[in-house]
Amino acid sequence: MTGAFTEVAALAQGGVWLLATDDWRDYGPAQVEAAFHALAPVLRPGPPTPGLLRPGQPPRRLIYTDAAEFTRTDDRTPEF
């Protein structure tokens, strides 16, 4: 386990529920980075494309790094 998530649960259709913090107010840059590093091996390659941020919207918490820089070493399901 990476420790990046406080809650991990398998969903009925094969997805995964991941909760990075128990309280949204605790979700800051360190948690964004930990979640990215835990998920990067299964994300699409390439950095994210920033969208338009409209007035009044909260800031986006993205890691502008190519997820392909983090590769899986085997075919196991990644540990969250």
Secondary structure, DSSP 8 states (H G I E B T S, - for coil): --S--SEEEE-TTS-EEEES-SSGGG--HHHHHHHHHHHGGGS-SS--------TT--------S-GGGS--SSSS----
